[in-house]
């Protein structure tokens, strides 16, 4: 995510390295590179120019403390301005109302239907609500079926009126049904078009007028850059929506839409789509996104994702097993499954400060753990429970059964044993022994 712009910002700040203070001359050179990075990211020229002027004004107006280098100060000022450019504060979803009504808008192909299901899953699991999905796209072939399938996957009811071709009537009926059955929020998935047209705009404006939603969200593919921004403006001029949703952000190396939309439409980005799975949705935090763009990672989001997957009771059980040296391959694969649920591995590593740069040219996909899982699944229940019984002949059988090489099996078992020792030392508070062990591993 945002790999390209992060790299260019990093190069820009290197200009100040070795300088004792910030001056008109060296700041101008740095900001020239910053502006170029923004333009390359498909940020509107006026926004890029205004942004660099703001940064210059703030940077030159500050005294450089002896403990802070000019480069560090420049990163801090740029970070604050990037955060402000994207909205400054996280904006909550408005779920007040009986029922609360959320209208989803956007062009065809932007990911509206999938986002509708993701949002329903989010309000159900994170907010404890009982949502209702409404199929108002009466034009796209299979749109209603798609929503039904997604609804089944997340166990959320989908309201349809397949005898009707009138989206306004369907929307109104769904609200009456939600009131009767106690559903809230009602999430209305509407039709999109391949391009903005009058008919489409009139239709969604009529739906909005008929149901009076608490939230109208505009969904857009972040990878379309300036096109996303232009479409966002056209929709806002007609709908005056409450917030923006950027989909496919995990594939966006440039970040132009995320950096420009707030300035153009003066509406907050509320959610971002970060993958295809139905839980791959994040609340948008401008400050955390600025952290990631500037290569500072995003530890808070990483911890939040971990907390969603690991419950306290399971963590205590694992802790007790580690202390008794009983941590086994069943526990290991269980932890692995939970890590996988947190999201794309490379994206997770990018949340650790400094790791974004280190991972730049390394390709890690979601199949990274496949061979490890195959090896563990080829073990017998006894072998998984008691790794000490893994003799040479057993290892050969496991390699054959998992379609891997004996060296891969041996390597995994060795890494597992070392990890188990390290975990026991950490839980027992013996940090010095652990450090010695890590140093020895480094020599090998």
C-alpha positions in Angstrom: 0.0 0.0 0.0 1.4 3.4 -1.0 4.8 1.9 -1.7 5.6 4.3 -4.5 4.8 7.5 -2.7 6.5 6.3 0.5 9.7 5.7 -1.4 9.7 9.2 -3.0 9.0 10.9 0.4 11.9 9.0 1.9 14.2 10.3 -0.9 13.0 13.9 -0.4 13.8 13.9 3.3 17.3 12.6 2.6 18.2 16.0 1.1 18.1 17.5 4.6 20.5 14.8 6.0 23.6 16.4 7.3 22.2 19.9 7.4 22.4 21.6 10.8 19.2 23.7 10.4 16.3 24.3 8.1 16.8 27.1 5.6 14.8 28.6 2.7 17.2 26.9 0.3 17.3 23.3 1.7 13.6 23.3 2.5 12.8 24.5 -1.1 14.8 21.6 -2.5 13.1 19.0 -0.2 9.6 20.4 -1.0 10.3 20.3 -4.7 10.8 16.5 -4.3 7.7 16.3 -2.0 5.5 18.1 -4.6 6.9 15.8 -7.4 6.0 12.8 -5.2 2.5 14.0 -4.8 2.0 14.7 -8.5 3.4 11.3 -9.4 0.9 9.9 -6.9 -1.9 11.5 -9.1 -2.6 14.2 -6.6 -4.2 17.4 -8.1 -1.6 20.1 -8.9 -3.3 22.8 -6.8 -3.6 20.5 -3.8 0.1 19.5 -4.1 1.2 23.2 -4.4 -1.0 24.3 -1.4 0.3 21.3 0.7 3.9 22.1 0.1 3.4 25.8 0.9 1.7 24.8 4.2 4.6 22.5 5.1 7.2 25.3 4.2 5.4 27.8 6.3 5.2 25.5 9.3 8.8 24.2 8.9 10.4 27.6 8.6 8.4 28.9 11.5 9.8 26.3 13.9 13.1 26.3 15.8 15.1 23.1 15.4 15.8 21.7 18.8 19.3 20.3 19.4 17.8 16.8 20.0 15.9 16.9 16.7 17.5 16.9 13.2 16.1 19.1 10.4 15.1 15.9 8.6 13.2 14.6 11.6 11.4 18.0 12.0 10.5 18.0 8.4 9.0 14.5 8.7 7.0 15.6 11.7 5.6 18.7 9.9 4.8 16.7 6.8 3.1 14.0 8.8 0.8 16.5 10.5 -0.1 18.2 7.2 -0.7 14.8 5.5 -3.0 13.8 8.4 -4.9 17.2 8.0 -5.1 16.8 4.2 -6.9 13.4 4.7 -9.3 14.8 7.3 -7.3 15.0 10.5 -9.7 12.9 12.7 -11.5 9.6 12.3 -15.2 10.2 11.6 -17.7 7.8 13.2 -20.5 6.1 11.3 -23.9 7.5 12.3 -26.0 4.6 13.5 -28.7 6.7 15.3 -32.3 6.0 14.1 -34.9 3.3 14.3 -33.8 2.0 12.0 -30.6 3.7 11.0 -30.5 3.9 7.2 -27.3 3.7 5.2 -27.5 4.4 1.4 -24.6 3.0 -0.7 -23.7 4.9 -4.0 -21.0 4.7 -6.6 -20.2 3.6 -10.2 -20.5 0.0 -11.4 -17.3 -1.9 -10.6 -16.3 0.2 -7.6 -17.1 -2.7 -5.2 -20.5 -1.3 -3.8 -22.2 -4.7 -3.4 -19.2 -6.3 -1.7 -18.7 -3.2 0.5 -22.4 -3.4 1.5 -21.8 -6.9 2.8 -18.5 -5.9 4.5 -20.3 -3.0 6.2 -23.1 -5.3 7.4 -20.5 -7.8 8.8 -18.7 -4.9 10.5 -21.8 -3.4 12.2 -22.9 -6.9 13.2 -19.6 -8.1 14.7 -18.0 -4.8 16.0 -21.1 -2.8 16.9 -23.5 -5.6 18.0 -26.2 -4.6 15.5 -28.8 -6.6 13.6 -28.4 -5.3 10.0 -30.6 -5.8 7.0 -29.1 -5.7 3.5 -31.4 -4.4 0.7 -31.0 -5.3 -3.0 -31.9 -2.2 -5.0 -29.8 -2.9 -8.0 -32.5 -4.0 -10.4 -30.4 -3.6 -13.6 -27.1 -5.5 -13.3 -27.5 -9.2 -14.1 -27.0 -11.3 -10.9 -26.6 -8.3 -8.6 -29.4 -9.5 -6.4 -28.0 -13.1 -6.4 -24.6 -11.7 -5.5 -26.0 -9.9 -2.5 -27.9 -13.0 -1.4 -24.8 -15.1 -1.5 -22.8 -12.6 0.5 -25.6 -12.2 3.0 -25.6 -16.0 3.5 -21.8 -16.0 4.1 -22.1 -13.4 6.9 -25.5 -14.6 8.1 -27.3 -11.4 7.5 -30.8 -11.2 6.1 -31.2 -9.8 2.6 -34.4 -8.0 1.6 -35.5 -8.4 -2.0 -38.6 -7.7 -4.1 -37.8 -9.4 -7.3 -41.2 -8.7 -8.8 -40.5 -5.0 -8.7 -38.3 -2.9 -11.0 -38.7 0.2 -9.0 -35.7 0.8 -6.6 -37.6 3.6 -4.7 -40.5 1.3 -3.9 -38.1 -1.6 -2.9 -36.2 0.8 -0.5 -39.4 2.1 1.1 -40.7 -1.5 1.6 -37.4 -2.6 3.2 -37.6 0.2 5.8 -41.2 -0.9 6.7 -39.9 -4.5 7.0 -37.0 -3.4 9.1 -39.2 -1.5 11.5 -41.5 -4.5 11.8 -38.7 -7.1 12.4 -36.4 -4.9 14.4 -33.5 -4.7 11.9 -31.0 -1.8 12.2 -29.1 -0.5 10.3 -30.7 -0.9 6.9 -27.9 -1.0 4.3 -29.3 -0.2 0.8 -27.1 -1.4 -2.2 -28.0 0.7 -5.3 -27.3 0.4 -9.0 -24.2 1.8 -10.5 -23.3 2.7 -14.1 -20.1 2.5 -16.1 -20.2 6.3 -16.2 -22.1 9.2 -14.6 -25.4 9.8 -16.3 -28.5 11.8 -15.5 -30.8 8.8 -15.2 -28.6 7.2 -12.6 -28.2 10.4 -10.6 -31.9 11.0 -10.6 -32.6 7.5 -9.4 -30.3 7.6 -6.4 -31.4 11.1 -5.5 -35.0 9.9 -5.5 -34.1 6.9 -3.3 -32.3 9.3 -0.9 -35.3 11.6 -0.8 -37.7 8.7 -0.1 -35.8 7.1 2.7 -34.0 10.0 4.3 -30.8 8.1 5.3 -28.6 8.9 8.3 -25.6 8.1 6.1 -25.1 8.2 2.3 -21.7 6.7 1.5 -19.9 7.1 -1.8 -17.9 4.0 -2.8 -14.9 4.4 -5.2 -12.0 2.4 -6.5 -8.9 4.1 -5.0 -6.7 2.8 -7.8 -8.4 5.1 -10.3 -6.6 8.2 -8.7 -7.8 11.5 -10.1 -10.8 9.8 -11.9 -11.9 8.7 -8.4 -11.7 12.3 -7.1 -13.6 13.7 -10.1 -16.4 11.1 -9.7 -16.5 11.8 -6.0 -17.2 15.5 -6.7 -19.9 14.8 -9.3 -21.7 12.5 -6.9 -21.3 14.9 -4.0 -22.7 17.8 -6.0 -25.9 15.8 -6.5 -26.2 13.7 -3.3 -24.4 15.8 -0.7 -23.2 12.5 0.9 -21.8 12.0 4.4 -18.6 10.0 3.7 -16.3 8.3 1.2 -15.3 4.6 1.0 -12.0 3.8 -0.8 -11.9 0.2 -2.0 -8.9 -1.8 -3.2 -6.6 0.4 -1.1 -4.3 -2.6 -0.5 -3.4 -2.5 -4.2 -2.9 1.2 -4.4 0.9 2.0 -4.5 0.3 5.7 -5.3 -2.4 7.0 -2.9 -3.7 10.0 -5.0 -7.3 9.4 -4.2 -6.8 9.1 -0.5 -4.7 12.3 -0.4 -7.0 14.4 -2.6 -10.7 13.5 -2.0 -11.1 15.3 1.4 -9.8 18.6 -0.1 -12.1 18.4 -3.2 -15.4 17.3 -1.6 -14.8 18.3 2.0 -16.3 15.0 3.2 -14.4 12.5 5.3 -13.1 9.1 4.2 -14.9 6.7 6.6 -13.8 3.3 5.5 -11.2 1.6 3.3 -11.4 -1.8 1.6 -8.2 -3.8 2.1 -8.8 -7.2 0.5 -11.4 -9.5 -0.9 -12.5 -11.2 2.3 -15.7 -10.0 3.9 -13.9 -8.9 7.1 -11.3 -6.9 5.0 -12.6 -3.5 5.9 -10.9 -0.8 8.1 -12.2 2.4 9.7 -10.1 5.2 8.1 -7.7 7.0 10.5 -6.0 9.9 8.7 -3.1 10.0 11.3 -2.4 6.3 11.0 -2.5 6.5 7.2 0.1 9.4 7.4 2.2 7.1 9.5 2.2 4.4 6.9 2.9 6.8 4.0 5.9 8.1 5.8 7.2 4.6 6.6 6.4 4.8 10.3 4.2 1.6 10.3 0.9 1.4 12.1 1.2 -0.5 15.3 -2.2 0.6 16.7 -4.1 -1.0 13.8 -1.9 -4.1 14.0 -2.7 -4.5 17.7 -6.4 -3.9 17.0 -6.5 -6.6 14.3 -4.7 -9.0 16.7 -7.2 -8.3 19.5 -10.1 -9.1 17.1 -8.6 -12.6 16.5 -7.0 -13.6 19.8 -9.2 -13.8 22.9 -7.8 -13.4 26.4 -8.9 -16.9 27.5 -7.1 -18.6 24.7 -4.0 -16.4 25.2 -3.8 -17.5 28.9 -4.2 -21.2 27.9 -1.3 -20.8 25.5 0.8 -19.0 28.1 0.3 -21.8 30.6 1.3 -24.4 28.0 4.4 -22.4 27.1 5.4 -22.2 30.8 5.1 -26.0 31.1 6.9 -26.5 27.8 3.8 -28.1 26.4 3.3 -25.8 23.4 2.9 -28.2 20.4 2.2 -28.2 16.7 -1.6 -28.1 17.3 -1.2 -24.8 19.1 1.3 -23.6 16.5 -1.1 -24.2 13.6 -4.0 -22.7 15.5 -2.0 -19.5 16.0 -1.1 -19.6 12.3 -4.8 -19.7 11.3 -5.5 -16.7 13.5 -2.6 -14.7 12.0 -3.9 -15.5 8.5 -7.4 -14.1 9.5 -5.7 -10.8 10.4 -5.1 -10.1 6.7 -2.5 -10.1 3.9 0.9 -11.1 5.4 2.9 -8.4 3.6 0.4 -5.7 4.6 0.7 -6.8 8.3 4.5 -6.7 8.1 4.2 -3.2 6.6 2.4 -2.1 9.8 5.6 -2.7 11.8 7.8 0.5 11.8 10.7 0.2 9.4 9.4 -3.1 7.9 7.7 -1.4 4.9 11.1 -0.5 3.4 12.6 -3.9 4.2 9.7 -5.7 2.5 9.8 -3.5 -0.7 11.2 -6.1 -3.1 10.0 -9.2 -1.3 6.9 -10.9 -2.6 4.8 -12.5 0.1 1.4 -13.8 -0.9 -1.4 -15.5 1.1 0.1 -18.9 0.2 3.2 -18.2 2.3 2.2 -20.6 5.0 0.9 -23.4 2.6 4.0 -25.7 2.9 4.1 -25.3 6.7 0.4 -26.2 7.0 1.0 -29.2 4.6 3.8 -30.5 6.8 1.9 -30.2 10.1 -1.3 -31.7 8.5 0.9 -34.7 7.4 1.8 -35.4 11.0 -0.2 -37.9 13.1 -2.2 -36.6 16.1 0.5 -38.0 18.4 3.3 -36.3 16.5 1.5 -32.9 16.6 0.8 -33.3 20.3 4.3 -34.6 21.2 7.0 -33.2 18.7 9.7 -35.1 20.6 8.7 -38.4 18.9 9.6 -37.0 15.4 12.4 -39.5 14.4 14.2 -39.6 11.1 11.8 -42.2 9.6 8.7 -40.2 10.7 10.2 -37.1 9.1 10.7 -38.9 5.8 7.1 -40.0 5.9 5.9 -36.5 6.6 7.9 -35.0 3.7 6.4 -37.6 1.4 2.9 -37.0 2.6 3.2 -33.2 2.4 4.8 -33.0 -1.0 7.9 -31.2 0.5 11.6 -32.0 0.9 13.0 -33.6 4.1 15.2 -30.5 4.5 12.0 -28.3 4.7 10.6 -30.7 7.4 13.8 -30.6 9.4 14.0 -26.8 9.1 10.4 -26.3 10.4 10.9 -28.7 13.3 14.2 -26.9 14.2 12.6 -23.5 14.0 9.6 -24.8 16.1 12.0 -26.1 18.8 14.0 -22.9 18.9 10.8 -20.8 19.1 9.5 -23.0 21.9 12.7 -22.5 23.9 12.6 -18.8 23.3 9.0 -18.5 24.3 9.7 -20.5 27.5 12.6 -18.2 28.4 10.5 -15.1 27.8 7.6 -16.4 29.9 10.1 -17.3 32.6 11.7 -13.8 32.5 15.1 -15.2 31.5 15.9 -12.5 28.9 19.7 -12.8 29.1 19.6 -16.5 28.1 17.2 -15.7 25.3 19.5 -13.0 23.9 22.5 -15.4 24.0 20.4 -18.0 22.2 19.5 -15.4 19.5 23.1 -14.4 19.1 24.1 -18.1 18.7 21.4 -18.6 16.0 22.7 -15.5 14.1 26.2 -17.1 14.0 24.8 -20.3 12.5 
